[in-house]
Amino acid sequence: MAPQSTTDPEVPPVDLGDLRLFTVLAEELHFGRAAARLHLSQPGLSYRVKALEDALGYQVLARNRRGVRLTPAGEVLLAGARRLLGEAHRVVDDGGRVARGELATVRVGFVGSALYGLLPAVLRATKHRFPELQVSVAEHKTTDQVRLLQLGRLDLGLVHLPVDPGAGVDTIPVLDDPVGIAVPAVHPLAQTTGPVSLADLAGEAFVLFPRELEPQTYDRYTDACVAAGFAPRIVHEATGLQTILALVAAGLGVAFVAHSVADNLSRAGVAFRPLSNPAPRLVTGPARLSGSNHPGADLLRQIILEVTSAYRPDRSQNSKLVLDG
């Protein structure tokens, strides 16, 4: 048989369907069994093989009364066909994983309190479930995360809720965290047992973050103080949790701290005390831009929902958030 000519030398004379048919026949070396696997009639398979050899311009099978065997050229073709079919499967699979978000890069913002419990649990679960999903994380206050989501510079945020309804982001509350108080280790309240009444802090200096960074959370804290009978005297403002705690350790004031932070963070010079009810609570949840379509962010959001469903809140005043597993 003379080699088949073609008008485009870059177009192969066979397609993947031909190669799969040939591979099955090469594995069986029996037309009847191969036809059954391929859901073809035996004459139909014989016709397809003959057409394949005509297209290639050489024989891939030697037939005689004792059966069928591969020619040397057929052996070479089989090895290459298996590589190509394997690569085709990988290409199709990779496309599916991209469509599902499993091969994406997700830019995630998080509030500082999420670093002590929630975020590490989410990252561990993500690495286990979707090892090729790349998660890039950066700490930002809630207002900054909303702005970065709006600018398209974040794909997902872990924010304190609620956020401004007009911000154009979708949120889900997933973690309702009781708030306690951080006091200097030498403070008299550091030596007490049991919850502290917020009214007992009326004469204290407070360290708090600037209101513009998280106005809803800021107001929740100050409103709780007003409800307890006093306006908090804020003497220092700091943007980061570690900075706030450093100021507390230096004896410059007391600060509100979520229980999830107190449960997972030890800080020299600082004692954490629970607050008696009614006490403010810190609500955290994922946020994404309304109408956004980022499969990787969708996957990560689902993992956040699954991870937080494993938290068991103890309803006592000294409640802790415990992550199963």
N, C-alpha and C positions, 0 to 999 in steps of 0.2 A: 504494500500500500504506500502510495506517495504521500508525503506530508501535505496537509491541507494548507492552502494559502489563505491569507486574510488581508483585508484592506487596512486594518489597524493592528500593527504588530504588538501593541500594548494590551490588546484584549485577548485573554486566554481562550483556547478552543473549548474549554469545558467550564462548567460552573460548579458551585458547591454541592448541588443536588446530584450531579454526575459523580463527584468524588465520594459522596456518602454511599451511593449505590454501589460503587466499585469497592469501597472499604468493607461493606457488609458481605459482598460476594467473596472478597479475599479472605475474610474471617471464616466463612462457612465452607468455601471451596465446594459448594453444592448448590446447584441452581434452584432446586426445590425448596431447601431450607431458607436460602437467601430470599427467594420470592415471597415466602410466608412472612419473614421478618419485615420486608418492605411493603407488604400488602399489595403485591403485584402478581399477575399470572406468570407462570414460568415462560411462556412464549413472549410475553411483554418484557420480561427481564432480559431474555436473550436478545430481543430487538434493541433494547437500550444499551446493552453491552457492545453490540456490533456497531451502533451509532457512535458510542464513545471511542471505540478503537478507530473508526473512520475519522473522527474529529481529531484524534491525537496523531494519527498517521503511523501508528505502530501497535503491535499486539501486546496486550497486557495479560492475557490468559492463554494457556495452551490446553487444548481439549483433546482427549483421546478416549478409548474405550474404558480405560481404568479410572477416569475421572477428570478433574480440573486442577490445574496448578498454575501458579504465577510464573510468568516469564521473568527474566532478569530485569527487563524494563518495568514490568509490573511491580516487582519488589521495590524498586526505587520510587515508583509512583505511589505505592502504598505508604511508605514512610513519609513522603511529602504530604500526602492527602491527610494523614492523621495529624500532622503538625498544623496544616491549614484549618482543618475542622476544629481542632482544639482552640486555635487562635480565634476562629469565628465565634465559638461559644463564649470565649472570654470577652470579646468585643461586645457581643449582645448582652452578656451579664453585666459588664461595666456600664453600658448604657442604661440598663435597668436600675443599677445602684445609684447612678447619677440622678435619674428621674425620681427615685425614692429619697434622695438626699444623703445616701450613705457614703458618698465620695466627696461631699461638699466641704467647704470651709465656712464655719459659722462664727461671726464676730459677736461676742456676748459681753454685755456690760453687767456689773453686779454691784449691789450696795455692800458696804463693809460688813454688815452683820451676817450676810449670806456666806462669808468666808469661813464662818465657824459652825460647820455642820451641813448646811444645805448644799452649797456649791461643791465641796469635795465629794459628797455622796453622788451628786449628779454627774460629775466628771468621771468617777469610778464606774458608774453604771454605763455611761456612754462608751468608755474605753472597752468595757466587757462586751457590750451589745454590738457596737459599731466601731471596730478598731480603726477603720480608715476615715471616719468622720473627724475632720480637723476642727478643734474648738479653740478659738483665740479669745482670751478673756482679759478684761481691763476693769478696774474699779472706778466707778463714777457714782456720784449722788444721783438721786432719782431725776431731778430736773435736767441734769446734764444728759442722762440716758435718754430721756424723752426727746431732747433736742437732737441728739445723735441719731436716734431712730428716724426722726423726721428728715434729717439730712441724708439718710441712706448710709451712714457710717457705722451703724450697728444693725445687726439682723435680729437680735433678741436681747431683751433686758431682764434682769432680776431686780425689781424695784419695790419700794415701799408704797403701799396703797392707802388711800385712793390717789389717783392722779387727776389732773384737770380733765373733765369730760370733753372739753373742746380741743384736746391735744391731738386727737386723731389716732390714738393707739388703743388696741384691744388688750385687756388685762384679765387675769383670773387670780383671785385670792387663793393661795394654796397653803399658807403657813400663818397661823395666828399665834404670835409669840408673846407671852406675858413679859412685861418690862419690870426690871428691878432697878436698883440704885447702886452705883459704884462710889465708895467713900474711901478716903485715905486710910491706910492700915492702922494709923494711930488715932483715928476718930473714935469717940465713944460708941457710936453705933456699930463699929466693926467688931466690938466685943459682945454684942447682944445675940440672943438666939430668937428665932421666930421672925415673922415678917415685920417690916418697918411701916408705920403709918406715914403717908405722904405729908400729913399735917405736921409731923415731927421735924420736917425739913424746912419749915417756914423761915427760919433764921439763917439758912445756909446760903452760901454762894454757889452758883451753878455754872458748870461748863457745858456749853451747847454749841451746835453747829449753826452757821448763819441761816436765817429763815429762808432766804431765797433759794437755797439748795434743795430744801424739802419742806415747803410751806405747810403741807397737810400734817406731816409728822411733827414739825415744830409746834404747830397749833394744838395738836393732840396732847403734847407734853405740857405746854403752858396752860391749856384749858383744864387739865387734870389738877394742876396746882391751884388754879383759881377756884375750882370746885372744892378743893380741900381747905380753902379759906385764905389763900395768900397769892400774891403775884411773885413769881420766881425772880430772884435777883441774879441776873446773868452777868458775871464779871469777866468771863473769857469766852471767846468763840474760836473754834478750830474745825477744820474740814474733815480730818481723818480720825478714825476711832482710836488708833494708837496714840495720836497726839492728844486727844481728849483724855485718855487714860494716863498719859504721862503728866498732864497738868493736875489730874486728881492725885496721882502718886506724890506730886510735889506739894500737896496740901493746899492747892489753890481753889478747890471747890469740889462739889459732888456732881455726878453725871448720870443720866438715864442710860441703862444698858439692857439690851434684850437678854432674856434668860438663856437663849441658845448660845449667846456669846459667853455669858458667865459660866455655863456648863462646860465649855470647850477651851477657855482661855485662862491661863494663870498669868498674873501681872504683879511683879514685885511692887510692894508699897500700896496695893489696892485690895480692898475687900469688897465683895459683891453681896448685897443683901436683897432679899425679895421684898416686894411691896405688898401690903395688905390691900384687899379690894375695898372700894373700886380703885383700880390702878390702870394706867394706860396700857394698851397692847399694840404690838408692832405687827402689821399685816404685810406679808411679802408675797409676790407672785410674778410670773412671767409677763412681759409686755412685748408687743410687736406692733408695727405700723399697720393700721387698718387697711385691708385689701392687699397686703403684701403676699408674695408667693415665693417662698424660699423653702424648698423641700427639707434642706438640712435643719433650718430653724424649726420647722414643723416637727421633725423627729426629736430634736432636743427638747422642745416644749412638751412633747408627749412623755419623754423620760422624766422631766421635772414633775409632771402630774403623777407618774407612777411612783417616783421616789417619795414624794411628800405624802402619798397615801399610806406609806409604811410608818410615818411618824405617829406615835401614840401619845397624845397629850394627857398627862396626869392632871386631874381637875383640882388637886389640892393647891393651897396657896403657894407651896414651894414646888410648883409644877415644873417638870422638865420635859424636853422633847427628845424622845429616844428613837433612834433609827434602827429598825430591825435589820438583822444580818450583818 
